[in-house]
């Protein structure tokens, strides 16, 4: 069944992805995949002080939240320039992620 596939295969594979805190399989009536990255993992990005300030200012809780931002949204923040943007993009790339397209 689909649930067995999710529990026995998909969940185990997702748990091995860097940044994934845990995987839980639930429900079963609706097709749905929800991936949540832990708050601690955003700190694991080891961002500079300036970039961390923007993460706090925008109330970004997870690496996934950060990846949902566009370059324009980040650059609109005070004291966030091209150097910080490049840092964020580089850190996201380490997790196989990128910023949302404009």
Order of alpha helices (4+ residues) and beta strands (2+ residues): alpha-alpha-alpha-alpha-alpha-alpha-alpha
